[in-house]
Amino acid sequence: MSAGKSRRPPKFNMTAEAPPQPPSTPENLDKKTTIQIGGQTIDIEADNLETMVELGRGAYGIVERVKHKTTGFEMAVKRISANIVQEQKRLLMDMNVLVNSSGCPNIVKFYGAIFWEGDLWLFMEIMDSSLDKFYRKAHSSAENGIPEDILGTIGSCIVKALKYLHEIKIIHRDVKPSNALINRNGVVKLCDFGISGHLVNSIAQTFDAGCKPYMAPERINPDPNRKGYDIRSDVWSLGISMLELAIGKFPFPDSKNLFEQLKRICQDDPPTLPAGQFSKDFEDFMDKCLQRDYQKRPNYAGLLTHPFITQNETNDISVFVTKILDST
């Protein structure tokens, strides 16, 4: 930086959004629904479901594995109280994206929804693990991590899901390992679209949506002369996620607090793969995703033609995935 020329300090966008208006429950949502599974019609009501195990819990509500008592068919159900206005809004957005993404094999399959005793219930397919749990298990196992070819296949699945969303004018805005699921067949699927946004002329404008440590610099410290951001902000989040899967930990150094962590993201050099441990193709893929200047990052079509993806997208990773899931 030349002498006398100051750099604009980051202004972290951490203000709360305006209070949301109560969302309306879809008019056709009832206390029961009918789903089609493998040619079989199943009537779903709260009374004919048995809870098997809790899969997750958070501010949004709860996700459980449930079994249909009559058929024995198992599903995941996400439930949220209608009294929590902001979270109900997120759940309805989640449902809207799932309904419109049935044509993508890399987005979690949606079966249907019901409205029961003040709660919204979303029924989805069961997957075996989220990627954040999977990579931790892989790095602590005898395998000592995830091989590069497996990472390439995982990356291919996520990019294809994000590209599909872009084609229906949706930006995910919360790409991270916990929002991608994997099953024993080696299929990876994107999930959790509650804070996804609609693109208008390929631009999104809500800067606060998403998990801040995975946000791109232009979303944390937006340029006042630029209105909104585009899907290349999710390309940055993809890069951070892939790097985390590769090295077994979040790639930025530990920080004293969130403010310091966000400052590092905006001011430090982007993180990189450990030297000499991965191929030049993977290093180049990561370098392209983690360009600080969003204009230098590729779009999804460009990522899908990158050698790191093309050489690994058709790999059968089921044996490795099963080995990790079954490891103790």
Buried (B, 14 or more C-beta within 10 A) or exposed (E): EEEEEEEEEBEBBEEEEEEEEEBEEBEEBEEBBEBEBEEEEBEBEBEBBEEBEEBEEEEBBBBBBBBBEEEEBBBBBBBBBBEBBBBBBBBBBBBBBBEBBEEBEBBBBBBBBBBBEEBBBBBBBBBBBBBBBBBBBBBEBEBEBBBBBBBBBBBBBBBBBBBBBBEEBBBBBBBBBBBBBBBBEBBBBBBBBBBBBEBEEEBBEBBBBBBBBBBBBBBBBBEEEEEBBBBBBBBBBBBBBBBBBBBBEBBBEEBEEEEEBBBBBBEEEBBEBEEEEBBEBBBEBBBBBBBBEBEEBBBBEEBBEBBBBEBBBEBEBEEBBBEBBEEE
